[in-house]
Amino acid sequence: MTGMIDANTKDNERGLLPYPIILAANKGEPEAMKYVILHYGSYMTSLSMRKLYDEQGNTYWGVDEDTRDRLRSKLMQAILAFKI
């Protein structure tokens, strides 16, 4: 699978996932699923940003890990349920 990922992701200018990786992830192949999660990782992180507070009550922006984990879980469910 790793060779297929390397061959299909180089020079992908538009940032789209190659169809063979989507098919493999849909069939539950762990390496393909991992690649899909990595592909959307920064987007899920940006969606998970929240105002947080430290011990002194100062506000700062940080990642809400619970939200990011939920997004990752929903993505995996959607990939496995996708009808090809």
N, C-alpha and C positions, 0 to 999 in steps of 0.2 A: 504494500500500500504506500509506503513512504516514497518509493520511486515514482508512483503515479502522482502523488501530491507535488513532488518537485517538478515533474515534467509539465504539469498542468497549471502551475501557479507562476512560473517565471514569465516575465514580460506581460503580465496581465495589467494593462494600463488603467482599466476602468474599475478595478477593485472588486470585480464580480467573482463569486465562487464558481469554479469549473463544474459543469454538470456531472461528471463522474464522481466527484467528491460529494455532491448532494445526494446522488444515488446510493453511494456507499454509506453515508451517514443515515439515510432513510432506512437502510437495512440493518442499522445498529452497529456498524463497524466502528470500534473505539477510536482508531487513529483518525478516521474521517470526522467523527463527532468532535474530537479534540481540535481538529483544524478549524471546523466551523465555529466552535466556541472562541478560539483564539482570534478568528477573523472579525467577530463582532464584539470582542472583549472591550476595546476602547469605547465603543458606542454604548455598551451596557454600563461602563464605568461613568461616562458622562451623564447618563440618565439617572444614575444613583447618587449624584452629588446633592448634598443637603447642607443647610446651615446647622452647625454643631456648636456646642458650648463646652469650654474647658472648665476646670475646677474653680477658677476665679470668675466665671461667668462671661468670659470673652467669647465673642462669636468668631467662628472661622468656617471655611468651606471644607468639607471632607466627604469621603465615600461612605454611604450607608451600606454596610456589608450585607445586611438582611435583604435590602432591596436588590442589590446586585445578584445575590444568590437566587432570589425569586425569579429575576429576569433570565438568568442562566437556565434554571429549571424549566421555565416556560418555553424557552427556545428549544431545548432538547425535546420536550413533549411535542412541540409543533413540528419539528423535523421528523420524528418517528411517526406522527399521525398524518403527515403529508401524503396525499394520494397522487402517485405518479402515473 
